[in-house]
Amino acid sequence: MRHFPRLPGLLNHAAHGTALWLASLALIAAAASQAHAAKAPCSRVDAGYVLDDSLRGTFGSTSPVNACVDVLRPHNDGPRRLRVFVDGKPVLSNDSVALGPNDGGVNGDPFQPLASGHGSLIVQNAGGGGPLQWTETWRLTIRDGQWIVAGWDNDATDTHSAADGGGEFHLSINFLTGDIQDNYDPPDDDNASSKRPARHVCKVPAGWRSPPVAQVAKLRNTSWNCDAKLGKPL
């Protein structure tokens, strides 16, 4: 991953006002409890894990399927588990897509709520600390009965000066079309003239098109910048 290198007080002393305040708090607590209880896992939670998030939706474009997705967090704060169920049956389990609570650096837990869009499941992690901030976004979909990686965006901001390698870095990969966009914008500082914005477009090597979700860890640890190291291990 290109990491260079998430009450007001109510001062009313009247008895009636206090009663209303307590009643309001009770209603808020009840609503929060109901909202939390409404998010049920797709299936029994795996032993040693707790449910972090769950999402139901339609995925795929040519032959879309209705699926239920869970993200589980282990009791030992290790890697999270992503599970996908179709018609109540497990079709995918992966421990690499959703990062663990300790993988976000100083900023803390990197996992962001699940989302969906354009037929893809969106899993995002964000972290960093100090001058370094990063966000990665995975887009997973189903094609020909197989769950694959449709795309990966990796964004990083380094607030160091241009001379010290700072700037904004954006890498966007479409594993379906094979298109890669590799962009760099230098920081706006006195040394910015030493670096110029860069916009590169290249193609994913043929062997990496529409990779299965099982390849996520390998994809994350591969160079995707548009240079001579494209598609090689970091």
C-alpha positions in Angstrom: 0.0 0.0 0.0 1.4 3.4 -0.8 1.7 4.7 2.8 4.6 7.1 2.7 7.0 5.0 2.2 -12.5 8.6 12.0 -24.3 17.5 25.0 -24.9 20.4 25.1 -25.9 20.8 28.8 -29.6 21.2 29.7 -29.7 23.5 32.7 -33.3 23.4 33.8 -33.9 23.2 37.6 -37.6 23.0 37.4 -39.0 19.5 38.2 -41.2 19.5 35.1 -38.2 20.4 32.9 -36.1 17.7 34.4 -38.8 15.1 33.8 -39.0 16.1 30.2 -35.2 15.9 29.8 -35.1 12.4 31.4 -37.9 11.3 29.1 -36.1 12.6 26.1 -32.9 10.8 27.1 -34.9 7.6 27.5 -36.4 8.0 24.0 -33.1 8.6 22.4 -31.6 5.6 24.2 -34.5 3.4 23.1 -34.2 4.6 19.5 -30.4 3.9 19.5 -31.0 0.5 20.9 -33.6 -0.4 18.3 -31.3 0.9 15.5 -28.5 -1.2 16.7 -30.7 -4.3 17.1 -32.1 -3.9 13.6 -28.6 -4.7 12.1 -28.6 -8.5 12.4 -25.8 -10.7 10.9 -26.4 -12.7 7.8 -25.8 -15.9 9.7 -24.5 -17.1 13.0 -21.4 -15.1 13.9 -18.2 -17.2 13.7 -16.7 -18.3 17.0 -14.2 -15.8 18.4 -15.8 -12.9 16.5 -18.3 -10.1 16.9 -20.4 -8.4 14.2 -19.0 -5.0 13.1 -21.3 -4.3 10.1 -23.8 -6.0 7.8 -25.2 -5.0 4.4 -27.8 -6.4 2.1 -28.0 -5.5 -1.6 -27.9 -6.5 -5.2 -24.5 -7.1 -6.7 -23.3 -7.8 -10.3 -24.3 -6.3 -13.6 -24.8 -9.1 -16.2 -26.5 -11.6 -13.8 -27.1 -9.7 -10.5 -27.6 -11.6 -7.3 -29.1 -10.6 -3.9 -26.5 -11.0 -1.3 -25.9 -10.4 2.4 -22.5 -9.2 3.6 -21.0 -9.3 7.1 -17.8 -7.9 8.5 -16.7 -9.6 11.7 -14.1 -8.4 14.2 -12.1 -11.0 16.1 -11.8 -10.8 19.9 -8.0 -10.5 19.6 -8.3 -7.4 17.3 -6.6 -9.3 14.4 -7.7 -9.1 10.7 -11.4 -8.7 10.2 -13.4 -11.3 8.3 -15.6 -10.4 5.3 -18.4 -12.9 4.7 -20.9 -13.0 1.7 -24.1 -15.1 1.7 -26.4 -15.7 -1.3 -29.7 -17.4 -0.6 -28.6 -18.0 2.9 -25.5 -20.0 1.9 -21.9 -18.8 2.4 -20.2 -18.1 -0.9 -17.2 -16.1 0.2 -15.0 -15.6 3.3 -11.9 -13.3 3.3 -9.6 -12.0 6.0 -7.7 -9.4 4.0 -10.2 -6.9 2.5 -11.3 -5.2 5.8 -8.3 -4.3 7.9 -8.1 -5.0 11.6 -8.4 -2.4 14.4 -4.7 -2.0 14.8 -3.9 -1.5 11.1 -4.8 2.2 10.9 -1.8 3.7 12.5 -2.1 6.6 15.0 -5.5 7.5 13.6 -6.9 4.3 15.0 -9.3 1.7 13.6 -9.3 2.0 9.8 -12.5 0.2 9.0 -15.3 2.3 7.5 -19.0 1.3 7.2 -19.9 -1.0 4.2 -21.5 0.6 1.2 -22.7 -0.4 -2.3 -22.8 1.2 -5.7 -23.1 0.4 -9.4 -23.4 -3.3 -8.6 -20.3 -3.5 -6.4 -19.7 -4.0 -2.7 -17.5 -1.1 -1.4 -15.1 -1.8 1.5 -13.0 1.1 2.7 -10.1 1.5 5.1 -8.6 4.8 6.2 -5.6 5.5 8.5 -2.4 7.3 9.0 -1.0 9.8 11.6 0.8 13.1 11.7 1.7 14.2 8.2 0.6 11.0 6.5 -3.0 10.1 5.7 -4.3 7.3 3.5 -7.5 5.8 2.3 -8.0 2.6 0.3 -11.3 1.6 -1.4 -12.1 -1.9 -2.6 -14.9 -2.6 -5.1 -16.0 -6.2 -5.2 -18.6 -7.7 -7.5 -19.7 -11.0 -9.0 -19.1 -12.1 -12.5 -19.8 -15.5 -14.0 -20.6 -16.8 -10.5 -17.2 -15.7 -9.1 -16.6 -12.8 -6.6 -13.9 -10.7 -8.0 -12.1 -7.4 -7.4 -13.6 -4.8 -9.8 -11.4 -1.9 -8.6 -9.1 -0.4 -6.0 -8.4 3.2 -5.2 -5.5 4.2 -3.0 -5.2 7.8 -1.9 -2.5 9.3 0.2 -1.6 12.8 1.4 1.8 13.6 2.8 2.0 17.2 4.2 5.8 17.3 4.1 7.3 19.8 1.8 7.8 19.0 -1.9 11.6 18.6 -1.3 10.8 16.0 1.4 8.5 14.0 -0.8 5.2 15.5 0.2 2.1 15.9 -1.9 -1.1 14.1 -2.8 -1.0 10.7 -4.5 -4.0 9.1 -6.2 -4.0 5.6 -7.7 -7.2 4.3 -9.3 -7.3 0.8 -10.8 -10.2 -0.7 -12.8 -9.5 -4.4 -12.8 -12.4 -5.0 -15.2 -11.3 -2.7 -18.0 -7.6 -2.8 -17.1 -7.3 1.0 -16.8 -4.9 2.5 -14.3 -4.7 6.2 -13.3 -1.6 7.2 -11.4 -1.6 10.9 -10.3 0.6 13.1 -8.2 0.1 16.7 -7.1 2.9 18.5 -5.2 2.1 20.5 -2.1 1.5 24.3 -2.3 4.7 25.4 -0.6 7.9 27.3 -1.4 9.5 24.1 -2.8 6.6 23.3 -5.1 8.5 24.4 -8.1 10.9 21.5 -7.6 8.1 19.1 -8.3 5.4 19.2 -11.0 2.0 17.5 -11.2 2.1 14.1 -12.9 -0.7 12.3 -14.7 0.0 8.8 -15.9 -2.4 6.3 -17.5 -1.4 2.7 -18.1 -2.9 -0.8 -18.3 -3.1 -3.7 -15.8 -1.0 -6.7 -17.0 -3.2 -9.3 -18.7 -2.7 -11.8 -15.9 -4.2 -9.5 -13.3 -7.6 -8.7 -15.0 -10.7 -9.5 -12.9 -8.8 -11.1 -10.1 -10.7 -13.2 -7.5 -11.2 -11.7 -4.1 -8.8 -14.2 -2.6 -6.0 -12.2 -4.3 -6.7 -9.0 -2.3 -3.6 -9.3 -0.1 -1.4 -9.9 -3.1 -2.9 -7.0 -5.0 -2.3 -4.7 -2.0 1.3 -5.6 -1.9 2.0 -5.2 -5.6 3.3 -2.1 -7.4 0.5 -0.5 -9.5 2.2 2.8 -10.3 2.7 3.4 -14.0 6.4 2.6 -14.2 8.8 -0.3 -15.0 7.8 -2.0 -11.7 4.1 -2.3 -12.7 2.5 -5.5 -11.5 5.5 -6.6 -9.5 5.7 -7.3 -5.7 6.6 -4.3 -3.6 
